[in-house]
Amino acid sequence: GAWGGGWGGGRGVQRSSRRQRQRGRRDGHDEMKKRGRIGAGGGRGGHVRKREVGWSTEGFTWSGDTSHTGKILKTLAMEDCKEAPTPGTKATGHQRDALDALGRDEAAVFRSGAGSALYVSIDRYDIQYACKVIMKDMATPTIGGMAKLKRLARYLKGRPKVLWIYDYQPAPEYID
């Protein structure tokens, strides 16, 4: 049947058929085509699954959802903070009490901010490593982990959006 082993060890992991996977990949394309926003020319664009997509004669652009960047800053009460030039450094989180556990309320704030940062990192190559390091503290949030999260929030304040630019490539002259 559709339920079975694989990575989930047989505990309710549903396998999708090849047809279902192909249908899932086409959904975003079909959604844009229905709305008349797909294809070259005219600087058309729109949103597909909360991602901004723009099309032109030179290529297309793509960027992730920026609303979660503001959510991270608001969760940590850092809307008016100073910007940081990098998402993390070796020194971030190396205080004397860095390994001390956070209180229950602070841990909830940490987990909320870290989860939002992980969602943002899907579209942002520049923060993926910093998010990986922060996520190591999810089981037992520490003061050092909170310092790392705040450093990432300060970085996101200065760079709330990353725009991916894909230029069209010329068609190959011949194929072997």
C-alpha positions, 0 to 999 in steps of 0.5 A: 500500500501507500503506507510503509517503511522507508525513512519513517520505519513504517510508522505512518510515513506515506509514500507518494507515487511518481505521478503525485510528485510530478503533479506537486512540481507542476502546481506552482507552474500551473498556478502562475500560468492560470493567472497569466503571470508566467512567461518572458517579457513585460516584467511579469511576476507574482507570488508562488507559495509565499515566494516572490517570482519576477519574469523579464526578457533577461531571466527571472528573479526569486526571493523568499517570504520576508514577513518572518524576518520581522517576526523574529525581530519582534519575538526577540524585542529587537526592532530597534537594534543595531545591524550586524555585518555577519550572521554569526562569529566564533566569539558569539555565545562564548560568555562565562555563563553561555552553557546555562539553561534559559528559563521556561519563558525565555526558552519558549521565545528562543524556540519560536525565534529559532523556528522562524529563522529555520523557515527563513533559511530555506530561501537564504543561503547566507544564514543556513550555517548560523541556523544550523548552529542555533538549532543545536540548542533547541532541546535545551536552550542556553544563554549562548544559543540566545546570543547566537539567535540575537546576532542572527536577528541583528544580521537579518535587520540589515539584510531582510531580503535576498534576491536570487537572479537567474539569467536565461542561458543560450540553447546549446548548439548541439547535444552529444 
